[in-house]
Amino acid sequence: MSSVDIPEVVSQRKSIQSVEIGARVLLSLLKTDPGGSFLRDVASHSGLSRSQAHRYLLAFVNAGMVEQDASSGRYSLGTLAVRLGLAAIATLDPLRIATRHLEGLLNELQTTGLLSVWGDYGPTVIRWIDGGIPLFTSMHVGSTLPLQGSSTGSLFLTHCPPAQTRERIERERAKGIIIKDADLSKEIQSVRKLGYARTYGSVVPGLAAVSVPVFDSQNRLAATMSVLARSQDKTYFSEAKIARIMEAARLASEAIGWPGST
């Protein structure tokens, strides 16, 4: 019996290289001056020679994906690119996208997490995803979290205008949740610096959390992701895990259309 060669497993799908290069050319138009990009800039950002970049740009101009200003010679995205972008935005479901990324993260970390948005009564849990570590808590879908003292609340304080959050803070203080404005300001500064917020049992005894922001295409806070663990497990939230949690939120934000931090 003759032997049969078994094909190697290919880690990446076969693709058309010219299309991938063309995508780099289009992306290069997003990285330079809003008034348009010179040929040299497109070539530099896409890793092509000027002659190669020029051929791709000419093809995109003919297709309506790129426009060239006759007076300056600069290139910018054309009407077809705008139409495609608007069509993509119209089909986006930010919460579905954020949920998908959170589910993947929790499956990887084998723990429980939640997704929250701003509701009528402040930060509100809209997704509760059980993971590999059993956690006993009264929180559930529909629960509201305090702005003061919770990692989720810290993100809303940091990324939402004070006019949106102030009334909720006053309501919390009327119910006995009181953290000084100076301490809240320090927490906001910390969240801005680190890019995430964390708590150890301050909201639910025995429960620790790391929360990260998910932004939309207008750089607004669309939702927050929180990863939970038992607070007695002091080593669970290692630097590597926190970096992975932040990466998941960044990827979710980019999938929604977030342009990146400025």
Residue pairs with C-beta under 8 A, 6 or more apart in sequence:
21 46
21 48
21 56
22 56
22 59
22 60
24 45
24 46
24 47
24 48
25 42
25 46
25 48
25 53
25 56
25 57
25 60
26 60
26 65
26 66
26 77
26 81
27 45
27 46
28 37
28 41
28 42
28 44
28 45
28 46
29 36
29 37
29 42
29 66
29 75
29 76
29 77
30 77
31 37
31 45
32 38
32 41
32 42
32 45
33 41
33 74
35 72
35 74
35 76
36 69
36 72
36 74
36 75
36 76
37 45
37 74
37 75
37 76
38 73
38 74
38 75
39 50
39 53
39 54
39 57
39 73
39 75
40 50
42 48
42 53
42 57
42 75
43 49
43 50
43 52
43 53
46 53
46 56
48 56
57 66
57 68
57 75
60 66
60 78
61 67
61 68
61 75
61 78
63 80
64 78
64 79
64 80
64 81
65 77
65 78
65 80
65 81
66 75
66 76
66 77
66 78
66 81
67 75
67 76
67 77
67 78
67 79
68 74
68 75
68 76
69 75
69 76
88 257
89 217
89 257
92 256
92 257
94 214
94 216
94 222
94 223
94 256
95 115
95 117
95 126
95 127
95 222
95 223
97 252
97 255
97 256
98 115
98 214
98 222
98 223
98 225
98 252
98 256
99 115
99 127
99 129
100 252
101 225
101 248
101 249
101 251
101 252
101 255
102 113
102 115
102 127
102 129
102 225
102 248
102 252
103 129
104 248
105 113
105 225
105 227
105 244
105 245
105 248
106 112
106 113
106 129
106 131
106 227
107 131
108 244
109 131
109 227
109 241
109 244
109 245
110 131
110 132
110 133
111 131
111 132
111 133
111 135
111 227
111 228
111 229
111 236
112 128
112 129
112 130
112 131
112 133
112 135
112 227
112 228
113 129
113 131
113 225
113 226
113 227
113 228
114 125
114 127
114 128
114 129
114 139
114 225
114 226
114 228
115 125
115 126
115 127
115 129
115 223
115 224
115 225
115 226
116 123
116 124
116 125
116 126
116 145
116 152
116 223
116 224
116 226
117 123
117 124
117 126
117 222
117 223
117 224
118 124
118 156
118 160
118 164
118 221
119 144
121 144
121 168
122 144
122 145
122 146
122 147
122 153
122 156
122 165
122 168
123 144
123 145
123 146
123 147
123 150
123 152
123 153
123 156
123 224
124 142
124 143
124 144
124 145
125 139
125 140
125 141
125 142
125 143
125 144
125 145
126 141
126 223
127 141
128 139
128 140
128 141
133 229
133 230
135 207
135 228
135 229
135 230
137 204
137 207
138 204
139 204
145 152
145 153
145 203
146 153
146 172
146 177
146 203
147 153
147 154
147 156
147 157
147 165
147 168
147 169
147 172
148 169
148 172
148 173
148 177
148 178
148 179
148 184
149 177
149 179
149 199
149 202
149 203
150 199
150 202
150 203
150 209
150 211
151 196
151 197
151 198
151 199
151 209
151 210
151 211
151 226
152 197
152 209
152 211
152 224
152 226
154 187
154 188
154 191
154 197
154 211
155 191
155 197
155 211
155 212
155 213
155 221
155 224
156 165
156 221
156 224
157 165
157 184
157 187
157 188
157 191
158 188
158 191
158 192
158 197
158 213
159 213
159 215
159 220
159 221
160 221
169 184
172 178
187 197
190 197
191 197
195 212
195 213
195 246
196 210
196 211
196 212
196 213
196 242
196 245
196 246
197 210
197 211
198 208
198 209
198 210
198 211
198 237
199 208
199 209
200 208
200 231
201 207
201 208
201 231
203 209
205 231
206 230
206 231
206 232
207 228
207 229
207 230
207 231
208 228
208 229
208 230
208 231
208 233
208 236
208 237
209 226
209 227
209 228
209 229
210 226
210 227
210 237
210 241
210 242
210 245
211 224
211 225
211 226
211 227
212 224
212 225
212 226
212 245
212 246
212 248
212 249
213 221
213 224
213 249
213 253
214 221
214 222
214 223
214 224
214 225
214 249
214 252
214 253
214 256
215 221
215 222
215 253
215 256
215 258
216 222
216 253
216 256
216 257
216 258
217 256
217 257
217 258
217 259
219 258
219 259
219 262
222 253
222 256
225 245
225 248
225 249
225 252
227 237
227 241
227 245
229 236
229 237
230 236
254 260
